[in-house]
Amino acid sequence: MYQELRARSVEALKNAELRVRRGGAGKRRDLAEKPIREALKAVGAECWQLNDPDVGDLLVRFRGVLYCGEVKSGDRKLRKNQGAFPVWRTPEQVLDAIGVTRRSTT
């Protein structure tokens, strides 16, 4: 299922004219986005906020691979065009999606 979602997100990215920004000014962002971006930065991933209703919220580059996902807090519902992207609600979900394995501290 993840491979299918990833293929659909890549296709949506190819067909969309993206508006990308680095900062947080302007449009209100989801509360879950800041800790997710911080977790990505901590593992060396690059992250861009997307501002197009037809694509996900974040574009991530990690080890030469691009990922696109929709960030949602709690049980917030997806809008019509957001279903083509994986939903990331926690930093752990996005780190799993990009292939980062967390090591146990014990």
Sequence and secondary structure as in RCSB ss.txt:
>XXXX:A:sequence
MYQELRARSVEALKNAELRVRRGGAGKRRDLAEKPIREALKAVGAECWQLNDPDVGDLLVRFRGVLYCGEVKSGD
RKLRKNQGAFPVWRTPEQVLDAIGVTRRSTT
>XXXX:A:secstr
 HHHHHHHHHHHHHHS   EESS  SS   TTHHHHHHHHHHTT EEEEE  TTS SEEEEETTEEEEEEE  TT
    GGGGGS EE SHHHHHHHTT       
